[in-house]
């Protein structure tokens, strides 16, 4: 009996998704690669390069340059934004290192501040 439902994927078969239907073969390959990228560092770097080119080639395009700079600023903010829980966890981890490693070595700088 033939199995119904989603077609079976083989390890070498390209992944097909919602957007792949609207893409050509090269774009599907790019999509596959992009799926594995975590973070926005590549996008920030690319936009910085494009902004540099824009300033050099079209110095009069101030409005477009400002839009690019604003987009970069938002991405950088997103990149470095951490939640309150992450801040608390980081603070606790640093305090633990200071109390368990630094204190026994006689290094007490900052211990009071970290306990607050």
DRENZAKE-561491 format. One record per residue (C-alpha): y, z, x. Coordinates in steps of 0.001 Angstrom, whole numbers, padded with zeros to 6 digits, always signed. Layout:
BEGIN
YZX/...
END
This chain:
BEGIN
+000000+000000+000000/+003412-000933+001369/+005753+001951+002032/+009037+001858+000124/+012389+003242+001164/+014304+002947+004436/+012865+000529+006980/+011114+002118+009928/+013221+002251+013090/+011797+001493+016463/+013344+003067+019581/+014733-000306+020726/+016129-001335+017348/+019885-001017+016944/+020962+001707+014569/+022317+000377+011315/+024827+002357+009368/+027479+002116+006732/+029995+000304+008953/+027508-001901+010791/+027423-004339+007870/+031083-005165+008485/+030671-005606+012258/+029465-008445+014423/+026635-007904+016908/+028927-006932+019806/+030799-004464+017611/+027536-002887+016454/+026665-002281+020112/+030111-000765+020675/+029618+001419+017608/+026304+002637+018993/+028003+003620+022243/+030938+005255+020459/+028638+007451+018376/+027597+009301+021537/+031134+010094+022655/+032322+013617+022069/+035993+014557+022116/+039133+012461+022337/+039703+012263+026099/+038971+008525+026247/+041354+007829+023378/+044120+009851+025010/+043664+007989+028294/+043596+004598+026567/+046745+005330+024560/+048539+006519+027703/+047689+003243+029425/+048846+001231+026404/+052085+003216+026209/+052750+002569+029896/+052221-001160+029349/+054397-001116+026243/+057264+000560+028089/+057013-001959+030935/+056638-005066+028764/+058796-004134+025758/+061347-001504+026792/+063387-002231+023654/+060493-001230+021337/+061571+002406+021222/+060217+003051+017712/+056736+001813+018646/+056835+003781+021892/+057738+006933+019974/+054861+006352+017539/+052454+005977+020457/+053830+009093+022162/+053560+011067+018913/+049968+009937+018460/+049156+010993+022019/+050777+014386+021404/+048694+014904+018244/+045494+013966+020079/+046310+016302+022962/+047018+019085+020464/+043704+018385+018763/+041910+018306+022109/+043113+021751+023146/+043247+023449+019767/+040782+026281+019451/+040110+028487+016467/+040970+032180+016251/+037242+032944+016445/+036925+030904+019643/+039933+032734+021112/+038369+036097+020269/+035022+035028+021724/+036690+033814+024928/+038678+037033+025242/+035497+039089+024766/+033631+037019+027362/+036419+037482+029915/+036555+041217+029194/+032790+041453+029668/+032976+039696+033036/+035799+041987+034127/+033985+045157+033087/+030496+044194+034253/+031318+042309+037431/+034853+043024+038585/+034956+046767+037837/+031821+047614+039891/+033375+045683+042774/+036499+047838+042515/+038629+045118+040949/+040428+046670+037990/+043355+044351+037435/+043824+043417+033791/+041091+045574+032322/+043498+047549+030119/+045139+044432+028758/+041800+042775+027982/+040605+045774+025932/+043493+045510+023432/
END
